[in-house]
Amino acid sequence: LEQLSARFHMSLSHLCRLFKKTTGRTYTEYVISKRMQRACELLENTSFSVAQVGTMAGYSDYFYFNRMFKKFNGVSPARYRREETTDESGT
């Protein structure tokens, strides 16, 4: 955000207000949402471990990734993968 505010010659607080007004979410909420979308895609379409998926989605701490994923999606990453795999196979 600091780099963007400097690039567009506006204060950080003004940029944050504009971002929320435009997207309906804070910058942090937006980033978490994008990371979780990426994690879901990876869990559904690859065989990477949950730890690898967390890293690829931008989380360096496995436990924090698990906690955030469960908060955002209502289930753990491992359970999400099992349920999505089961749903797609029809069993």
C-alpha positions in Angstrom: 0.0 0.0 0.0 2.8 2.4 0.8 4.3 1.9 -2.7 0.9 2.4 -4.3 0.2 5.6 -2.3 3.6 7.0 -3.3 3.1 6.0 -6.9 -0.3 7.8 -7.1 0.9 10.7 -5.0 -1.8 10.3 -2.3 -1.7 9.6 1.4 -2.0 6.1 2.7 -5.2 6.8 4.6 -6.8 8.3 1.5 -5.8 5.3 -0.6 -7.3 3.0 2.0 -10.5 4.9 2.0 -10.7 4.8 -1.8 -9.9 1.1 -1.9 -12.7 0.3 0.5 -15.2 2.6 -1.2 -14.4 1.0 -4.6 -14.2 -2.6 -3.5 -16.4 -2.7 -0.4 -13.5 -4.4 1.4 -10.3 -3.2 3.2 -7.0 -3.9 1.5 -6.3 -6.6 4.0 -9.6 -8.3 3.5 -9.0 -8.2 -0.2 -5.6 -9.8 0.0 -6.8 -12.5 2.4 -9.7 -13.3 0.0 -7.3 -13.6 -3.0 -4.9 -15.8 -1.0 -7.8 -18.1 0.0 -9.1 -18.3 -3.5 -5.6 -19.4 -4.6 -5.4 -21.9 -1.8 -8.8 -23.4 -2.7 -7.7 -23.7 -6.3 -4.5 -25.4 -5.3 -6.2 -27.8 -2.9 -8.8 -28.7 -5.6 -6.5 -29.1 -8.5 -3.1 -30.3 -7.3 -1.6 -32.9 -5.0 0.7 -30.4 -3.2 0.7 -30.8 0.6 -1.3 -28.4 2.7 1.9 -26.9 3.9 3.0 -26.3 0.3 -0.4 -24.8 -0.6 -0.1 -22.5 2.4 3.3 -21.3 1.2 2.1 -20.9 -2.4 -0.8 -18.9 -1.2 1.5 -16.5 0.7 1.6 -17.9 4.2 5.0 -18.7 5.7 3.5 -20.2 8.9 1.7 -23.5 8.4 -0.4 -23.1 11.6 -1.4 -19.6 10.8 -2.5 -20.7 7.3 -4.6 -23.4 8.8 -6.2 -21.1 11.2 -6.9 -18.4 8.6 -8.2 -21.0 6.1 -10.6 -22.4 8.7 -11.8 -19.0 9.7 -12.4 -18.0 6.0 -13.9 -21.3 4.7 -15.3 -22.9 7.8 -13.3 -26.1 7.5 -9.6 -27.0 7.6 -7.6 -27.1 4.4 -7.3 -30.9 4.6 -11.1 -31.3 5.1 -11.8 -28.9 2.3 -9.7 -31.0 0.0 -11.4 -34.2 1.0 -14.9 -32.7 0.6 -14.1 -31.1 -2.7 -12.5 -34.2 -4.1 -15.5 -36.3 -2.9 -18.0 -33.8 -4.4 -16.3 -33.9 -7.8 -16.0 -37.7 -7.9 -19.7 -38.1 -7.0 -19.1 -40.3 -4.0 
